[in-house]
Amino acid sequence: MSVRVAVVGATGQVGGLMRSLLAERSFPVAEIRFLASSRSAGTLLPWGDDHVEVEDAWQADWEGVDLALFSCGAPASRELAPRAAAAGAVVVDNSSAWRMDPEVPLVVPEVNASELDRAPKGIVANPNCTTMVAVPALAALRDAAGLRRVVAATYQAVSGAGGAGVAELVEQVGKVGERVGELAFDGCSAAYPAHRVFPAPIAFNAVPLAGSMAEGGETSEELKFRNESRKILGLPGLAVSCTCVRVGVATGHMVALNVELESALGVEEAVAALARAPGQRVVGLPTPLLAAGRDDCLVGRVRRDPSVENGLALVVVGDNLRKGAALNAVQIAEALLPRLR
C-alpha cells in the first residue's frame, strides 16, 4: 500500500529527521509534501534523487493527503491538525497539543499499538521525548510484576529545547572551555554569554528546571511525565513523582527510575523481562553518547531498591530526537498503514 504523505515542520530538527527516517525505512510513499511556516515556503528539500518545494502550511490544501506527520509546535498543531484530519488525513502529531485529549490515542507502538484502533478525531499523539525513554522499561516491569509507584529523575539534553538550545550550549562551551578548570573553583556565571534559552548557564552545568513552571511548583516537563506515562501504561492512578533536570549534553535523555512493584521481582528476573521487551536493549552502562543515533532505548544499572518493599532501581537513556520524537512518529505511521482508508 502506497500512501500520500505530508511532513509538517519539515525544515526543523525533528521534521528533518522524519524525512530521513521515511526514506531509510522505505516507507511506502506514493507522494510526499513538505510544509512549514511562510518564511520557509519555497525552500527546496531533498527527497530521493529529487527535491521537493516547501509549502506554507497555513495556506495548504490538505485534500489527497493520507497521512500527515506534524512537528510544528502545539499552537500550530491545534489550528492545522483538525484541518488536515477534516480533509481525510490521519495526523500523527509530535507536539503536546493533543496528548491528554481522551479522544486522541497517545501511542508508543511497542507498548500500546492497539490504541490506534480508535482515533475518532483522526489524530494520534506522540509522547514527550522524556516519557518515551522511560515507558518501554516501565511497561516491561508492569507486565512482569505490576507497578505501584514510580520516582523519576531526568537528565535532559539541550536539543530537547530545539536548535536554539543546542546553539546556546555550543556558544557557552566555546567561550569558557579553555578556562573550565579555574572556573570550576572560582565561579563562572560572569564568564558565560548571557543565557536566553535556559534559566541558568548550561555548559558544564546541570539546571534543575526543564520546561516552564506550573501550579504547585512542578514544571510542565514533570507534569507531562506523570500524565503521559499514566495514559500510555493504562494506569490512571499510578503514583508518579518526577524531577526534570537539564544538562549540558547535546543529544540523549537519561532517566533514573526507582519503582515500587506490586509483587516481588528479582534483579535477574527484571533484567530478563527488560531484555525481552521490544524497543530497548540492556547494556552495562547506558549513556547519552552510547544512545545517540540508535533506535532502541538503553537500559542498565538494574538493582534492588532497599528503601521500599518490591523496589527496583534502574537507568534508561534514549536519543530524544530519534526514538523520542521522529522515529516513534514514523513507527506509528507504519502501524497505521493497515488501518488507513
BAMI-714307 format. One record per atom (N, C-alpha, C, O): y negated, z negated, x. Coordinates in steps of 0.2 Angstrom, whole numbers, plus 5000, padded with zeros to 4 digits. Layout:
YZX;...
% end
This chain:
500650005004;500050005000;499450005004;499349955008;499050055004;498350055007;497850035003;497850054997;497349995005;496849975001;496149985004;496050005010;495649985000;494949995002;494649935003;494549884999;494349925010;494149855012;493449855014;493149905016;493149805012;492449785014;492349725018;492649675016;492049725024;491949665028;491149655027;490749695029;491049595024;490349575023;490149525029;490449475030;489549535032;489349495038;489749525044;489949495049;489849595044;490249625049;489949625056;490249635061;489249605056;488949605063;488949535066;488749535072;489149485063;489149415065;489749405069;490249445070;489849335072;490349315076;491049325073;491449355075;491049295067;491749295063;491849365060;492449385060;491349395057;491449465055;491649515060;492049555058;491449505066;491649555071;492349535073;492749585074;492549475073;493249455074;493749485068;494349505069;493449475062;493849505056;493949575057;494549605056;493449615060;493549685061;494149705066;494549745065;494149665071;494549675077;495349655074;495749695076;495349605070;496049575068;496349625063;496949635063;495949655059;496149705054;496449765058;497049795056;496149785063;496449835067;497049815071;497549845071;497049755074;497549735079;498249725074;498749735077;498149695068;498749685064;498949745060;499349735055;498649795061;498749865057;498749845050;499249865046;498249815048;498149805040;498049875037;497749915040;498449885031;498449955028;497749975025;497649965019;497249995029;496650015027;496550085025;496750125029;496450095019;496350165017;495650195018;495450245020;495150145017;494450155018;494150085020;494250035017;493650085025;493350025027;492550035027;492250085028;492249985024;491549975024;491349915027;491649865027;490749915031;490449865034;489749845031;489349895030;489649785029;489049765026;488749705030;489049665032;488049705029;487749645032;487049645029;486949675024;486549605032;485849605030;485549665031;485749715034;484949665028;484549735028;484349745035;484249805037;484249695039;484049705046;484549745051;484449775056;485149735048;485749765052;485949835049;486349865052;485649845043;485849905040;485749965044;485149975047;486150015045;486050075049;486350065056;486450125059;486550005058;486949995064;487650035063;487950035058;487850065069;488550095069;488950045073;488850015078;489550025069;490049985072;490750025073;490850065069;491050015078;491750055080;492250035075;492349975073;492650085073;493250075069;493750135071;493650185070;494250115074;494750165077;494350205082;494050185087;494450265081;494150315086;493450345083;493150385086;493250305078;492550325075;492150275074;492250215077;491550285071;491050225070;490950225062;490950275059;490750165060;490550155053;489850135052;489650085056;489450155048;488750135047;488750075043;489050075038;488350025045;488249965041;487849975036;487250005036;488049945030;487649945024;487249885022;487449835025;486749885018;486449825016;486849795010;486949825005;487049735012;487549705007;487149695000;487549694995;486549685000;486149664994;486049724990;485849724984;486149784993;486049854989;486649884988;486649944985;487249854989;487849894989;488149904982;488049864978;488449954982;488849974976;489549954977;489849984982;489849904974;490549874975;491049914972;491649894973;490949964968;491450004964;491950034970;491750064975;492550024968;493050054973;493350014978;493850034981;493049954979;493249904984;493849864981;493749834976;494449864985;494949824983;494949754985;495149704982;494749744991;494749684995;494149674999;493949725003;493749624998;493149605002;493249545006;493349495003;493149545013;493149485017;492449475018;492049505021;492249405016;491549385017;491449335022;491849285023;490949345027;490749295031;490049305032;489749325037;489649275027;488949285027;488549225025;487949235023;488849165025;488449105023;488549095016;488549135012;488449025014;488549005007;488049035002;488249064997;487349035004;486949064999;487049134997;487049154991;487149175002;487349245001;487949254997;487949294993;488449214999;489049224995;489049204988;489349234984;488649154986;488549134979;488249194975;488449204969;487849234978;487549284975;487949354975;488049384970;488249364981;488649434982;489349434980;489549484977;489749374981;490449374979;490549384972;491049424970;490149354967;490349374960;490149444958;490549474954;489749474962;489549554961;490149594963;490449634959;490449574969;491049614971;491649604967;491949654965;491749544964;492349524960;492249554953;492749584951;491649564951;491549594944;491649664944;491849694939;491649694950;491749764951;492449784952;492649844953;492849724953;493649734954;493849714960;494549724961;493449694965;493749674972;493949604971;493749564967;494449594975;494649524977;494249494983;494349534988;493949444982;493549424988;493849364992;494149314988;493849364998;494149315002;493449285006;493249325010;493249225004;492649205007;492649155012;493049105011;492349155017;492349115023;491849055023;491849015027;491449055018;490849005018;491148945014;491648945011;490648895013;490848835009;490648845002;490748794998;490448905000;490148914993;490648894988;490448864982;491248914989;491748914983;492348864984;492848864980;492348834990;492948794992;493148744987;493748734985;492748704984;492848654979;492848674972;492848634968;492748734970;492748764964;493448754961;493948784964;493648724956;494348714953;494648784951;495248784951;494248834950;494548894948;494548944954;494749004953;494448924960;494548964966;495048924971;494948874973;495548964972;496048934977;495748924984;495448974986;495948874987;495748854994;496448864998;496848824997;496448915003;497148935005;497248935012;496748965016;497748905015;498048915021;498748945020;499148905018;498849005022;499449045019;500049005021;500549005018;500048975027;500648945030;500848875025;501348855026;500348855022;500348795018;500448805011;500848775007;499948845008;499948845000;499848914998;499348924993;500148965000;500049034998;500149044991;499949084988;500649004988;500749004981;500149004976;500149024971;499548964979;498948964975;498649034974;498249034970;498849084978;498549144977;498749174970;498449224968;499249154967;499449174961;498949164955;499049204950;498549124956;498049104951;497349104954;497149064958;496949164953;496249164956;495849194950;495649254951;495649154945;495349184939;494649214940;494449264937;494349194945;493649224947;493649274952;493149314953;494249294954;494349354959;494149334966;493949374970;494049264967;493849244974;494349194976;494549154973;494449194983;494849154986;494449124992;494149164996;494549054993;494149024998;494549015005;495148995004;494149015010;494449005017;494148935019;493648915018;494648885021;494348825023;493948815029;493848865032;493548765029;493148745035;493648745041;494248735041;493348775047;493748785053;494048715056;494548725059;493748665055;494048595057;494648575053;495148555055;494548585046;495048565041;495648615043;496248595043;495548675045;496048725046;496448705052;497148715052;496148675057;496548655063;497048595061;497648595064;496848555057;497248495055;497748505050;498348475050;497648545045;498048545039;498748575040;499248545037;498948615045;499648635046;500048575048;500648565046;499748535053;500148475055;500248425050;500748395049;499648415046;499748365040;500248385035;500548345032;500248455034;500748475029;501448465031;501848445027;501548475037;502248465040;502448385040;503048375038;501948345041;502148275040;502148255033;502548205031;501748285029;501848265022;502548285019;502848245015;502748345021;503448365019;503948325022;504548315018;503848295028;504448255031;504448185029;504948155028;503848155027;503848085026;503348065021;503248005019;502948105018;502448085014;501848065017;501848025023;501248075015;500548055018;500247995013;500148005007;500047945017;499747885013;498947885015;498547875011;498847895022;498147885024;498047935031;498547935035;497447955031;497348005037;496647975040;496147975036;496647965046;496047945050;495947995055;496348005060;495348035055;495248095060;494648085064;494148055061;494648105070;494048105074;494048185077;494548205080;493548215076;493548285078;493048295084;492648265085;493248345088;492848365094;492748435093;493148475095;492148455091;492048525088;491648565093;491148545095;491848625094;491548675099;490848695096;490748695090;490348715100;489748735098;489748805094;489248815090;490248845095;490248905092;490348895084;490248945080;490548835082;490548815075;489948815072;489848825066;489348815076;488748815073;488448885074;487848895073;488848935076;488649005076;488349025083;488448985088;488149085084;487949115090;487349075093;487349065099;486949045089;486349005092;486648945095;486348925100;487148915093;487448855096;487748875103;487648835107;488048925103;488348945110;487748965115;487748945121;487248995112;486649015117;486348945119;486148945125;486248895115;485948835117;486348805122;486048775127;487048805122;487448775127;487348805133;487248775139;487348875133;487348915139;486648905143;486648895149;486148895139;485448885141;485448815145;485148815150;485648765142;485648705145;486148695151;485948665156;486648725151;487148725156;486748755162;486848735168;486448815161;486148845166;485548805170;485448815176;485248775166;484648735168;484848675172;484548655177;485348635170;485548575173;486148575177;486348515180;486548625177;487148625180;487148605187;487548565189;486648625191;486648615198;486448535199;486548515205;486148505194;485948435195;486348385191;486248325191;486948405189;487348365184;487548305187;487548255184;487648305194;487948245197;487348185197;487548135195;486748205199;486248155199;486048135192;485848075190;486048185187;485848175180;486348125177;486148085172;486948125179;487448085175;487248015176;487447975172;486947995182;486747925183;486047905181;485947845180;485647955181;484947945181;484647955174;484047945172;485047985169;484748005163;484548075163;484348105169;484648115158;484548185159;484148225153;484048285154;483948185148;483648225142;483048265144;482948315141;482648235149;482048275150;482148335154;481748375155;482748335157;482948395161;483148455157;483248515160;483348445151;483648495147;483048535143;482548505142;483248595142;482748635137;482748595130;483248565129;482248605127;482248575120;482848595116;483048655116;483148545113;483748565108;483448585101;483048545098;483748635099;483548665092;484148665087;484048645081;484648685090;485248685085;485548625084;485748605078;485648575089;485948515088;485448455089;484948465091;485648395086;485148345086;485048305093;484648265093;485448325098;485348305105;485548355110;485948405108;485448345116;485648395121;486448405121;486748345120;486748465121;487448465120;487848485127;488448465127;487448515132;487848525138;488048455142;487548415142;488648455144;488848395147;488748335143;488648275145;488848345136;488748285132;489148295126;489548345125;489248235122;489548235115;489048205110;488748155112;489048235105;488548215100;488948195093;489248245090;488848135091;489248115085;488948125079;488948085074;488748185078;488448215072;488548285071;488148325075;489048305067;489148385066;489048395059;489248365055;488648445057;488448455051;487748425049;487448395053;487648425043;487048385040;487148325037;487748315035;486748275037;486848205034;486848215027;486548245024;487348175024;487448175017;487448105014;487348055018;487448095008;487448025005;487947985008;488548005008;487747915009;488247865011;488347865019;488747835021;487947905023;487947905030;488447955033;488447965039;488847985029;489348035031;488948105032;488448115029;489248155036;488948215037;489348265032;489848255030;489048325031;489348375027;490048395030;490448415027;490148395037;490748415040;491248365038;491848385037;491048305038;491548245037;491748255030;492348245028;491348265025;491548275018;491948335017;492448335013;491848385021;492248445020;492948435022;493448455019;493048395028;493648375030;494048345025;494648355023;493748285022;494148245017;494248295011;494848295008;493748325008;493848355001;494348415002;494748424997;494248455007;494648515008;495348495010;495848535007;495548455014;496148435015;496548405009;497148425008;496248365005;496548344999;496748404995;497248404992;496248454994;496448504989;496948554992;497448574988;496948564998;497448615001;498148575001;498648615000;498148515003;498848475003;499048454996;499648434995;498648464991;498848444984;498948374983;499348344979;498448334987;498448264987;497748234985;497448214990;497548244979;496848224977;496648154979;496048134979;497148104979;497048034980;497148014987;497147954989;497248064992;497448044999;496848005002;496248025001;496947955005;496447915009;496247945015;496747955019;495647975016;495448005022;494847985025;494347975021;494747965031;494147945035;494047995041;494548005044;493448015042;493348065047;492748055050;492248045047;492748065057;492048065061;492048125065;492548145069;491548165064;491448235067;490948225073;490448205072;491248255079;490848255085;490748325088;491248355088;490148345090;490048405093;490048395100;489748345103;490448435104;490548435111;490348495114;490248545111;490148495121;489948545125;490448595127;490548605133;490848625122;491348665123;491248735119;490948725113;491348795122;491148855118;491648865112;491348875107;492248865113;492748885108;493348835108;493548815113;493548815102;494048775101;493948705098;493548665101;494148685092;494048625089;494648585090;495248605089;494548515092;495148475093;495048415088;494448395086;495648395085;495648335080;496148285082;496748305083;495948225083;496348175085;496548135078;496048115074;497148135076;497348115070;497848045070;498248045075;497647995066;498047935065;498247945058;497847935053;498947945057;499147955050;499647895048;500047875052;499547875042;500047825039;500447865034;500247895029;501147855035;501647895031;501847855026;501847795026;502147885021;502447845015;503147815017;503347765015;503447845022;504147825024;504147825032;503747865035;504647795035;504747795042;504947865045;505347895042;504647885050;504747945054;504747935061;504147925063;505247945065;505247935072;504847985075;504748035072;504647975081;504248025085;504648085086;504348145085;505248085088;505648145089;505748185083;505748245083;505848145077;505848175071;505248215069;505248265066;504648175070;504048205069;503848275073;503648325070;504048265079;503948325084;504348385081;504148445081;505048375079;505448425076;505148455070;505148515069;504848415066;504548435060;503948485061;503848535058;503548455066;502948495068;503148565071;502848615070;503648565075;503848625079;504148675074;504148735075;504448655068;504748695063;504148725059;504248785056;503648695058;503148715053;502748785056;502648785062;502648835052;502348895054;501548875055;501248835053;501348925060;500548915061;500348875066;499748865068;500848835070;500748795075;501248795080;501848815079;501148765086;501548765092;501448695095;500948675097;502048655097;502048595100;501948605108;502348645110;501448575111;501348585118;501248515121;501148465117;501348515128;501248445131;500548415130;500448355129;500048455132;499348435132;498948485129;498648535132;498748485122;498348535119;497648525121;497348475120;497348585123;496648585125;496248645122;496648685120;495648635121;495248695118;495348755123;495448815120;495348755129;495448815133;496148845132;496248905132;496648805131;497348825130;497348865123;497748905122;496948835118;497048865112;496648925111;496748965106;496148935115;495648995114;496049055114;496449075119;495849105109;496149165109;496849165106;497149225105;497149105104;497849105101;497849105093;497349075090;498349135090;498349125083;498649065081;498349035076;499049025084;499348965082;498848905084;498548915089;498848855080;498548795082;499148755087;499748765086;498848715091;499248675096;499248605094;498748575092;499848575095;499948505093;500348475099;500748495102;500048405100;500348375106;500148295105;499848275101;500348265111;500148185111;500448155105;500148105103;501048175103;501348135097;501648075099;502048065104;501448015095;501647955097;501647905091;501247925086;501947845092;501847795087;501247765087;500947755092;500947755081;500347715080;500547645078;500747635072;500547595082;500747525080;500347485076;500447435074;499747515074;499247475070;499347475063;499147435059;499847515061;500047515053;500747535053;501047555057;501047515047;501747525046;501747605045;501347635042;502347635048;502447705047;501847745050;501647795047;501547725056;501047755058;501147805064;501647785068;500847865064;500947915070;500247935072;499747935068;500147945079;499547975081;499748035085;500248045088;499248085084;499348155087;498748185088;498248165085;498748245092;498148285093;498248355091;498848385093;497848385088;497948455086;497248495088;496748465088;497348555090;496748595093;496848665091;497448695091;496348705089;496448775087;495748815089;495248785089;495848875089;495248925090;494848925084;495148955079;494248895083;493948885077;493648955075;493548965068;493549005079;493349075076;493949115074;493849155070;494549105078;495049145076;495449115070;495349135064;495949075071;496349045066;495849005061;495949005055;495348975064;494848935060;494448975055;494148945051;494449035056;493949075051;494249145050;494549155045;494249195055;494349265054;495149275053;495249305048;495549245057;496249255056;496549235049;496849265046;496349175047;496549145041;496349195035;496749205031;495749215036;495549265030;495949325030;496149345025;496049355036;496549415036;497249395034;497549435030;497449335036;498149315033;498149315026;498649325022;497649285023;497549285016;497549355013;497949365008;497149395016;497149465013;497849495014;498049535009;498249485019;498949505019;499349475014;499749515011;499349415012;499649385007;499549405000;499949404996;498849435000;498649454993;498849534992;498849554986;499149564997;499249634996;499749644990;499649694986;500349614989;500749624984;500449604977;500649624972;499849564977;499549544971;498949584969;498749574963;498749634973;498249674971;498449724966;499049744965;497949744962;498049794957;498249864959;498449904955;
% end
